Amino acid sequence: MSRRRLLQVTGGGAVAVTAGAGVWAWVGPRAPLSQVAAPALEREAAASGAEQAFLHVIAHADDSLYFMNPALEQSVRSGARSVTVCLTGGESDGRNTAEHGRGDRLPPRDRAAFARARTNGLRAAHAVMATGDPLSPWDVEAISLLPGFQVEVQTLRAAPHNQLVFMELVEARTVSEPRAHSLRGLWLGATGTLSTLRPEATPVQRTFEYTRDQVVDSLIALLERVRPTVVRTLDPNAVHAPHPAPRTDDPRLRGLFYYDHQDHTASAYFAQAALAGYWGREHNRPTVVESYLGYETDVLPNNLDLPTARRKARLLSVYGWADGRDCGDRAGCGDRKVGGSALDGWSRNWTRSTRLRAPGSNSWLRPLKDGRLAAFAVLDGAAVCWAETAPGNGTFSGPHLLGGRMFQGQIHAVSHPGGALQLFASRTVLPTRHQAHRRELLTALQNGTARDGVPTFGAWESLSVPDAAPVRSLETGFPAATVDQEGTVHVFARDWQGGIGYRSGARGTDWSLWRRLAPPTASGGPAGRVPGVVDGLDACVDSEGLVHVVAPGDKEVHHWVSKEPGELPEPTGGTSLPEPAGPLSLVPLGDGAVRLAYRQSATARVLLAERQGAASWRLAARYEPVGGYGRVAAAAVGKPARTVVLAVRDGAGELRYVLNDADQDGAGRWQTGKVPHSGAAAIGQDPDGRAVLAVLGNDARLHAVRQRDTGTDGPFQEWTVQKPRRGQTGPPDRTG
């Protein structure tokens, strides 16, 4: 005991402190195990944990549990390094109670204690995800990400790949009211510095004042320590609500009223700025970025199945201290404002949904002129390409850099009648003294093929956005495009008003101005409650030359179609299809038929609908529920293309796929591809008409598999994975 002393903590726990090292070990009294049963261990995946690392950037302690799960838990349980950094203390009003009433009925304010209680709740939930035991001990230390600053780092002793980092910046303490002393105020320059708050019993020695650049540099330092293959953030593109703008006398803080919490949005901005800085430095493995919706999920259809929502709720109940466990900390063992209410209480819609801001593309694996396949993705904020080395051999070279900066989501690729490809992407332009913070859509047209067989493209060309004002541009949706029989390219995107903007260009050039499709003639939900359409569009041209566009809405699938080839798509009225849970995917077949694949709200069940010519939509198949969320990849393959292939993320975060005969109704049986992945899957075919599936793995590498034989009964070969580039193997060093 000469170098260690025990500090007794009120409530019966003990904190072990290593002298001079700043490492604290929380050793609370044993309590009954949580009622949350650990799920089955993740199945062995093609990408091992050593080849993956995850960094989650959140604003408040409960953000990742509400908005990033089940992906967060899948990362924690994968064995890969999983680090969560919480930017604010989340101290709120300092009262750890769910009660609302007069001040004399409420406990006294104690923001330092409430910040610690929320930390304890998050730690317990992570311990349950990793070990099943909410009281599994953590080692706690203060480290410096920047000289002269300290942050608190907690490492789960039984699973040290799981770490929590707390910067403890003061939060806004209000969802929407403008506050200069907040993350948003710091981002906008309304304050030069933002202070921290010291939670109770923290090893961090004092409070600090961070400038905007110092927050960004701290996150860059963390990125360099973790070297993540996947970075998860909150939503950087919050959608405005139909309410008056919050009032403020400070012009720097003026803005719209948004559904999401201002701390959520600002934390995502800081994460984007840090990623831009990190990508500008040398690092040895690429990064995929996923951004998750926050409070906006409260006004959108629930998109998770009930078992997944219940699992989220049970973990939130651990965070909310609903079991009353004794963790040995007088500050409290969780956030009583959440308590056990997550499944059916005031936050039920957050619990029952997990939505990505980028809806994913249904068209990022495309054939080249000679029959080889090319796959496109975004790594380190830039477009990249993998290309088959020979038609049908399944061996891809790459990734080959195609340029771009601060791209978001997935690349959307289309094929011209002559076989040339055209790419579409969305990017964020971060603010500087000389340019406003905005988003824009871009395109690049193939101009040749290099000697090694990799397609080459011209410079990325800005397509602007439907709403040019910078603030409005930030709400622009992700592009969906199609090419008609005359070679005219049509690109569609959700606009600021909740409609659909579009541009057209002959041969992918000579673009028209942005115009808008007529609003849908049927829309569910109270007027003004949510925008008319939700992002997650798709477009196609059917065998008769008609352009189709589909978009999810609240309670309704919206559909537009042109009456004659070359004409503007017009709304068709109500589709009478079940409420969508997210993005929609179109599959054109012969005889003017089009199939539509998507998930049903509240169940995540995959549905397949069909429209033949001018007939009404009808349901062709309901598939066995497999959980999961996000876009259903869909395509027709074969010679002729009469096998419809669907691919989805399942409840374990892995791939499921199914093949159906286009001439028959009914659902086929799911097959399993054990590949945890990011974004939507892709479907293509080789020169023989065999289906090819591809995903961007959580290791930021391309994974692909193809059929041995054609048809719905054709078995699949083994998965192949792109070899890591030089220096990309092996796990990173531990933080701290």
N, C-alpha and C positions, 0 to 999 in steps of 0.2 A: 504493500500500500504506500510505499515511499513516494511513488510518482503518480498516485491516483487517490482521489478523495471522492466520497459519495455525498451528494447533496440530496437531502431528503426533500421531496416535493409534497406540498399539501395535498392530501388525498391518498397517500399511502404509496406512491410510486417512488422510484429512485432514478436519478440521472447520473450516469458515470461519466466523469470528465477526465480526459487524459491531459495532464499538465503540459502546457507548452504546445500541444498539438491542435487544440481547438476541436477535438472530436468528442461528441457527446453520444452516449448510447442510452436510449430510452428503455428502461426495464420496468414496465408497469406490472402491477399484480395480475396474476392469472385470472381470467374471467371465462365464463362459458363461451364456447366457440360460437361464431356467428351462425345465424339460421340460414345464411346463404351457402348453398352447396356448390362446391367447385364443379364447373362443367367438365366434361370429358376432355382429356388432354388433346391438344391439337394434333391432327394426323400428320404423319411425316410428309413434308413438302419437298418439292423439287429444289427450292432455294433454302439452304440451311441458315440457321440463325446467325452464324458467324459472318455471313455475307450480307446481312441486313443490319440497319440501325435506324431508330426512329427518334425524331425530336418533335414534341408537341408544344406549341406556343399558345398559351392561354392568358386571359386577363384575370379571371377569378378562379378560386379553388375548385368550383363545381363545373366549370365550363366543359372540360374534357369528358366528364361523366355524363352530362346531359347531351352534348352535341357531337362528340367524336366516338362514343361507344355505339356498336360493339367493336369497331376497329381498334380502339385503344386496348381493350382487353385481349384481343387476338395478338396484338404486338407484344404485350407484357408476357403472355403465355407462350409465345413462340420461342423463347430462349434468346432472342436477339436483344441487343441493347435498346432500352426504351427510356428516354429521358423526357420529363415534362418540366417546362419552365413557366412559372406563374409570375406575371409582371407586377400585379398589384397585391396589396395586402387583403383586399376584399373586406375591409373593416366595416363598411356600410354605416349603420347608425350605432354600432357598438353594442347592440342588445341581442343576445343569443336566445331569442324566443320567437315562437310563431304567433304570439299574441299581438293583437292590435287594439289599441285603446288609449285612454288618457295616460299621461306621463306618470301619474302616481300609481298606476297599476302595472307599470312596466319595470323591469330590472334597470338598475342604473347603467349609464353608458360606460363601456370599457372596451374601447376599440382594440387595444393591445391584446386583451384576453380573447375577444371574438376572432381576431385574425389568427391567433394560435389555435382556437377551437376548430376553425375551418381547415387549418393545416393538418390538425390531428384527424379530422374526418377524411380528408383526401388520402392521407397516409394509410388509414385503416382500409379504405376501399381498395387501394393499390395492393395492400398486403393480402386481402381476400382474393383479388384477381390472380396474384402470383402464387400464394401458398394455401389459401382457404382459411387463414387465421387472421382476424383483424388486429390481434395483439402481437403479431410477429414483430420482433424488435428491429429498430432502425438505428444506424449510426449517423449522427448529425454533426456537421462541421461548418465552419465559416471559411470560404475561399475567396480569392480575388480573381475576378474575370478581367478587371482593369486595375492598374496600379492606383492605390488610394481608396478603393471601393471593396466592400465585402457583400457577398450573398450567402444565403443559407442553403446548404446542400444536404439532402437526406438520402441515404443508401440503404436499401432493404437487405439486412444481413443474410437472410436465407436465400435471396435471389439478387445478388449485387448488380446484376445488369439493369435493375429497375431503380431509377433515381428521380428525385424531385428537387427542383431548384426554385428558390423563392427570392425574388428581387425586392418585394415589399414596397413598391411605389404606392403612394397614396392614390386611392381610387376616386372616381368622380362623385360617388355617393348619390348619384341620380342617374336614371336611365337616359334622359333626353335633355334636361335643363343645361344650358351652356355654363361651363365652369372653366375659368382660366387655369386653375390649379388642378389639372387632370391630364391623363394621357393625351386626350384630344387637344387640350389647350397647349400642351408641349409640342405636339405634332404641328399645330397651326401657327406656332410662334406667339401665342397669347401670353405665355409665360416663358422666361428664359431657362428656368430650372424647375424640377419637380422633386419634392422631398420624399423620403421613405418613412415608414413607420416601423418601429421595433416591436414585434410581437413579444408576448411574455416568454421568458426563459430562452431567448434566442442566443446563440453563440456570436452573432454579429454584434460588434462592440459599440456601435453608435449609429445614428441616422446619417444619411448622405443626401446630397443635392445632385441630381443628374440633369445634364443638358440633353437635348434631343440627340446630338451626336454620340453622347456617352451611352445612352440606352441602345442605340444601334450598334455601337462598338462592343458593348457587352454581349449582345446576341451574336455578333460575328465571332467573338472569342468562344462562345459556347458551341457554335457551329463547327469551329475548328477543332474543338475537343471531341465532339461526338462524331463528326464526319458522317452525318446521316445519309441514308439512301432514300428515306421518306421524311419529309417535313410536313406536319399538319398544323394548320392555322385556323383561326376563326375567319369570318366572312369579310373580305376587303371590299365587297361590292354590295353593301346593304341597300335594300329597296325602301323607297320612301313610302310613308303612309299618308292617307288622305286626311291630314290634320293640319291646322295652321302651324307655321314654323315657330319654334321656341323663340321667345323674345329675349333680346340682349342689347345692351348699349355698346358692346365691343364689336366693331365690324369684322374683326378676325374670327369671331365665334359664330357669326350668323350662318345659317344653313337650313336645310329641310328637316322635317320631322321624319324619323326613320323607325321602322319596326324594331331594329336591333338596338342593343345597348351600346352607347357611345364608346365605352371601354373595349368592347369586343372589336369594333371596327378599327379603333386606333391601334390596338395590339396587332391586328393583321397588317396595318400600314407599316408599323415598326418591323414586323417580321419580313415584309417584302423588301424594305430598305436594307435590312441585314443580309438577306439572301443576295441582293444585288451586289453588295460589297464582298460577300463570301465567294460568289461566282467569279468575281474579278480577280481573285487570288488563286494561287496554285493549290489544287487539292486533288486527291488521287482516286476519287470515285464520284460519279454523278448523283444528282439529287432529283427526286420527283416531289412535287408539291401538291397537297390536297387541302382545300379550304372548305370549311363546314358552316352551314347556315346556323344562326343563333335563334334569337327570339322570333324571327320571321316564320319559323316552323309552327308557331302558335296559330297562324291564320291559313295554313296550308293543310291539305288532307294528310292524315297520319299515313306513314309509309312503311312501318315495321309490322311484322306479324306479332301476335300477342305473346308467344314465348320469349321472343327477343326483348319486347318492351318490359315484360316482367323481370327478366334478368337485369336490364338497366335499372329498373325501379328498386330491386333488392340491393344492388350496389349503392344506389343513391340513399337508400335507407341506412346502410352502414355509414356512409358519409354524414347523413343527417342524425346519427346517434339515436336512431329509433329503438335500438335494443337496450339502451341504458347501460352499456358496458362500462366498467371502471378501467380507464386507461392510466390512472394515476396522475392526472394533470388537473389542477384546480381550475384552469382556464376553461375546461370543457373538452369533451372527446368527439365533438362533431358539431354540425351546423343545424341547430333546432329550427331555423326558418324553413329548412327542407324537411327535416324529420322523416316521417314515413309516408309522406303525402304524394310522392312522385308519380305513382301509377294513376291515381284517380283524383288527385287534388288540383291545386291551382296551376301546377306546372305539367299537367298530364300530357299536353300536346308536345312539349319538348321531349318528354320521355318516350313517347310513341313514334318519334320520327328521328331519322338521321339522314340529312340531305347534304350532298356536295354542291358547292356553288357551281362548279363546272359539271354540266350534265353528261359529259363524255360524248364521243363521236361514234357513229355507226359506220364509219367509212375511213379507216386509217390503214387498211391492208389492201393494196391494189395491184393488179397485174401490169407489168411493163409490156412493151410492144412485142417482145420475144417470148412472152409467157412466164417469165420469172416474176416472182412476187416482191414487192417492196413494202416495207412497214415504216410508219412515221410516228414520231412521238416527240414530247418535250422533255428534255433533260437539261438541268442547270439553266432553265429559262430560255433555251434555244431549241430550234427545230433540228431533229436528227433523223437519219434514214438508215435502215438495214436493207440490204438487197441480196436476194438469192444469187449464189455464184453460178448456178446453172438451172434451167427450167426443171422444176419438180424435184430437185435433189434435197430440199429441206435444209440446206446449209446457208446461213446468212452471214455476210460480211457486215462490219459496222460495230458501233454506230458511227455514221459519217455526218459531220456537222454541216447543216444547211443554213446556218446564220440565224439572226434574230436575237432579241434581247427582251427579257421580262415577259416572255410568252406565258400564258396560263392555259390550263386544261389540256385537251388533246387536239391534235391536228385533224382537220377534215380534208380528205382527198377525193377528187373526182377525176374521171377519165373522159377525155375528149374523143370524138368519133375516130380520129386517126391514131389513138392510143396514147397521146401525150397526157401527162398528169398535171393537175393544178391543185395547189395546197391553199388552205384557209386557216387562219389562226387569229387569236385574240391576245392583246398584250396591254400591260399597264405602263403608262409613262409617269414615273415618279416626279414630284415637283422639284423644281430648282428656281433660282432667281429669274431664269429666262423662259421657263415653260411651266404650264399649269399641270396639276395632277389630273390625269384623264385616262380613258381607255380608247383603243382604236382596233379596228379589224384590218387584217392584212391578207394579201394573197401573193403567191409566187407561182409562175408558170414554167413548166419543164422546157428547157431549151436544148437538150441533148443528152448524151450518155457518155460517160468517161470511159477510158480504155479498160478500166477494171470492172465495167458493167454497172457502175453506180449512176443513177440518174442525176443530171445537173439541172439547176434551176436559175432563172434570172433573179434579179434583186427583188426583195420583198417590197411590194407596193401597198401603200396605205389606201384602204377603202373608206376611211373616215368612219363615222357611225351615224345612225339615223338622227340622233340629237347631238348637235355639235357643241353645245355649251359644256364646258369641262365637267361641272358637277353632275349634269344629267348623263354625260357619257359614261360615268362610272357604273351606271346601272345597265349598260348595254349587254345583251345576252351573247351567247356563243354561236358562231356561224354554222348554218346547215346549207349545203349547196347541192345543185344538180345541173346536168347538162341536157338540153333538149335535142331533138333529132336534127335541128339545123346548126348545132354547135354553139348555141347561145347558153352562157352560164348564168344561172340565177342563184343569188345568195340571199339568205333570209336570216334575220336576227330579231330577237325581242327588243322592243324599244322602251324608252323611259316611261311612256304612257301605259305600258302593259299591252301594247298591240304588237304587230309584226311589221318591221321595215324590210325593204328588199331593194336590191340593185341588180341590173342585168347587163351583161357585156357580151357582144358577139365575139366568139372564139376566145373568151376569157379576157378581153381587153375592151377598150372603148366603152367604159362603164356609163350607164345612165346615172342620173341623180338618185338619191335615196327617195323612195316613195313608200307608201303604206298600203298593206292589204286592207280591204274592208273589214271592220270588226266582226267577230263571230255573231251570228244571229241568235244563238242560244248560249246562255251563260248561267250556271248555277251559283248559289251563294248570294248573300245580301249585297246589294249594290254598294260599291265603294269599299267593301271589306278587304278584298285583295285585288291586285291588277287582273285584267281580263285574261291574260295568258301567263303561264309560268314557264320559265326556261326549260328546255328539253325538247326542242323542235326536231323535225326531220323532214326531208323533201325527197321526191323521186319523180321520174318520168315513166309513165306506164307504156305498155306496148302499142297504144294508140297515139302516143305523142303528147298526152295530157300531163300537165304538171300538177302534182299533189303536194300539199303542205299539211302537216299535222302539228298540233301543239297541245300540251296538257293545260287544263284550267281547273278552277275549283268546282268540283262535282261533274265535270264534263270533259270529253275529248272533243277538241275543235278540229275541223277539217275544211280545207279549201281545195278546189280543183278547177282547172281551166275548162271551159266548155268546148274549145277547139284548140288544136295545136297552135302554139305561138301566142295564145291569149293569156291574160292575167288570171291567176287563180282567184276564185270567188268562194265565199263561205257557202257550205252546203246545208246549213241548218243543224239541228241537233242530231248527234249520231246515235243517241240512246244506248251507248255503251257504258259499262260500269265505270265508276269514278277512278281516274288514274292516280297512281301513287308517285308518279315521276315521269321521266323522259319516255318518249314514244319512238318506235323504229318502224320504218316502212320497208316492204319487200315487194317490188313489182314482179308480176308473173305474166303469163301469156293471156291473150284474149281480153286485155284491158283490166284484168283482175289485179288487185293490190291487197296485200296482207299487212296487218298492223300488230306488232308485238309490244306488250307493256305489262307492268305490274298493277294489280288492283290495290286500291287503298285499304289500309287496316289489316290486310292479310299478306301482302307481298306476293300473292299468287300470280304466276305468269299466265297471261291471257293471250290468245291469238284470234284476231278478228279478220274478216274478209269483206271486201266490197267488189262486186262484179259489175263493171260498167257503171250505169247510172242507178243501180239498185241500192237499197239501204245496206248499211253495215250490219253484219251478223257475227255472232261468236262462233268460231270454228273449233276452239279447243280451250279447256281449262287444265292446267298442268298441276301435278302433285306439288304441294307447297314444299319449298326447300329453304325458306327464309331469305335473308339478304336484302339488299336495296340497290338502287341505281338502275342504269339503262340495261335493257335486254338487247344484246347484239343479235341481229337477224339478217339473213341473206339466203338467196336461193342458189344452189350449186348443181352441177351435173351437166350432161350434154344429151338432151336439152336440160335447162336448169329447172328441175321439177322436185328437187329435194330441198326443203326448207330447214335451215339449221338455226337454232337458237342457242345462245350462251349467256349465262348470268353468273353473278357472284352469289354464293349461297350463304347460309347462316354462319358458317365457319370462316368466311372470307376467302373461300377457294372457288374454283371454277366448276360449274355444272353445264352440260350441253346435251342437246337432244336433236334428233333428226326426224322429220316428218315427210310423208309423201304429199306433195302439193295437191294431188288429185283426190285426197281423202281427208275427212274431218277426223277429229280425235287426237288425243295427246299421246306422244311417244313416251318412252321411259328415259329418265335422266341418266347420264353417265357422269362420272366424276373425274376431274382433272385436279390433282393435288398441288395447285399452284396459287399461293396467296399473291394477290396482284393489286395494282392501282388502276383506277379508271375503268372504262368499259372494255370488254374483250373485242376482238376483231375476227371476222370470218371471210375467207376467200376460197379460191379453188385453184388447183394446179392445172397444167395443160390437159390432163386426162379427165378432168371434171371431179377429182377427189376433193373433199372438203379439207380446208386448212384452218386451224384455229390458232390465234396468237393472243398473248397478254403481255403487258409490261409488268414484270414481277416486282415485288417489294424490294428486291435486290437491284432495281433499276436496270435490269437486263431483259432482253427479249426472249420469251419462251414460246415455242410453237410445236404443234403436233398435226399430223395429217392422216387421212384414211389410208388403209392398205388397198381397199377396193371402193368403188363408187356405190351409191344407193344408200337407202336408210339403214340397211343391215351391215354396211361396210365397217369392219373393225378399224380401230385407230392404232397407229404405231406408237413407239415410245416418244415422250416429250424430249425436245432438244432445247438447249439453252445457249445463248450467245456467250462465248468465253469472255471472262473479265479482261478488261484492258490492263495494260501493265500497271502494277501498283495497286490494283483494285482488290486483291485478295487479303484475307485475314481480318480479324476484328480490330477496332480502334482501341486505343488506350482508355482506361477508365478515367472519368472526370475526377479531378481533385488529386 
